[in-house]
């Protein structure tokens, strides 16, 4: 395992919120969203989104090490 740079905070939860393009009859089963997080040492963590009501979906993430993290849906 590589050491991660000491930038940013580890284990601090972040919740990203998104709006779906439309509504679904069954938003939990009909809409699957995943976020892919890439860490400063090459880590890759994939997290599923959860339905938060209406057309809003969220992804909860806490980086396991300090440093710059990027994400894509």
Secondary structure, 3 states (H helix, E strand, C coil): CCCCCCCCCCCCEEEEEEECCCCCCCHHHHCCCEEEEECCCCCEEEEECEECCCCEEEEEEECCCCCCCEEEC
